[in-house]
């Protein structure tokens, strides 16, 4: 009887986990669909930081596959951030950010290949600083950027 109960509890736990994962996907999809450009970039920063923290955890646990997956997803997010740069309108700032994103991607490749937690920490710190600057943009400037994009 206990064996059946244990199996039911595990099965129930797996179903709950699957349901939670599906809820998160739907929730993220809805958030993305309703987000303004500023919020979308914030979500990319947050996603990169979340995946880097997971990569650190997987690295410490010796889970090579999940570590690699988390780092790979972060590199893809950094590609998305690079693609969002407007090199003509943002000039030197965009060029500097592009170089920084490239640097972070290279550091993550080293972190993955050599299990270097300090490289992940460095990238986390850099993303955190960029995110803080992004979040410090005043609302009136965010609104102006929205209007300009709509008019184009």
C-alpha positions, 0 to 999 in steps of 0.5 A, a space after each residue: 500500500 505504501 508503495 502505491 502511495 509513494 508512486 501516486 505522490 511522485 506522479 502527482 508531483 510530476 504532473 504538478 511540475 508539468 502544469 507549473 512549467 506550462 503555466 510559466 510558458 503561457 505567463 511569459 508568452 502573455 507578458 511578451 505579447 503585452 510588453 513595450 520595447 523597454 520592458 522586453 529588453 528588461 525581460 531579456 536581461 532578467 532571463 539572462 541572469 536567471 539562466 546564468 544563476 542556473 548555469 552556476 548551480 548546474 556547474 557546482 552539481 557537475 551537471 554538464 548538459 544542463 550547464 551547457 544548455 543554460 549558458 547556450 541560452 544566455 548566449 542566445 539572449 545576448 545575441 537578441 540584445 545585440 540585434 536590438 541595438 540601433 547602431 545609427 541612432 545610438 552611435 557610440 553607446 550601441 557600439 560599446 554595448 555590442 562590444 560588451 555583449 561580444 565580450 560576455 559571450 566569449 567569457 561564457 564560452 570559456 566558463 562553459 569549456 573550463 568550468 569557471 564560475 568566476 567568468 559567469 559571475 563576471 558576466 552576471 555583474 556586467 549584465 546587472 550593471 547594464 540592467 540597472 542603467 536600463 531601468 534608470 531611464 526615466 519614464 518620459 524618455 521611455 514614452 518618447 521612444 515608444 511614440 517615435 517607434 510607432 511613427 516610423 
